[in-house]
Amino acid sequence: MTASRPRVRRKRRGRGLLVGAAIAVAFLAGFGVGSALQDGRSGEGSQTIVRTLNPLPLAPAARETVTVTVRSP
């Protein structure tokens, strides 16, 4: 019997490069979309108003007692 050498897998390096390239493409696409959205906005003629709303007073609670009777079938 002759001892055979185990096969060396080289797919991992190619898969790593493919994943890295996909991440780079996704980053660049996101960067491009973000830049396009930021360039498309014009702040001219718009105004932001911040206002604090105070709560309205609550009506006084009812002073009478109510009894509810439920019959089960």
N, C-alpha and C positions, 0 to 999 in steps of 0.2 A: 504494500500500500504506500502510496505517495501522499504526502501531506500537501493539501492545496491551500493556497493563500486566500484569506477572506477578501471579498470584493470591496473596493473602496467606493463609497458613494460620493458622487460629486454634485448631486442634485441640490444639496443644501446650500451651496454657494450661489447657484443660479437662482434658487428660490429667494434667498436673502436679498440678492440684487434686485429681483423683481418686486419684492415687497418694498424695498427702499425707493425704487423708482416710482411705484404707485403712491407712496406717501409724499414724495416730492411733487408729483403731478397734482395731487389733491391740495397740497399747500399752495402751490402757485395758482391753481384755479380759484381757491378761496380768496387769495390775496387780490387777484384780478377782479373778482366779483365785488369785494369790499371796496376797492378803489373806484370802481364804476358807480357803485351806489353813493359813495361819498361825493364824487364829482357831480352827480346828477342833481343833488339837492342844492337849492338856492335859498338862502336865508333872507332874501330881500322881501319885504312886505309882510313878513310873518312876525307875530309877537306872542310870547308866552306869558300868561298871567297866572300867578299862584295866589289862591285865596283859601283862607281857613274858614270852615263852616262850623258854627257853634250849634250844639244840640238844642232842640226845642224842649220846653218843659213838659214833663209827663203829667197826664191827668191823674187825679187821685184814684187809688184803688177802690173797688166796690166794697161796701161794708156789709152786705148781706151774705148769708151762707146759702149755698146751693147744694142739694143732695141729688145724686144721679144713681138710679137703681137699674141694674142690668140683669135680665133673666137669661140663663143659658138654656138652649133648646134641649 
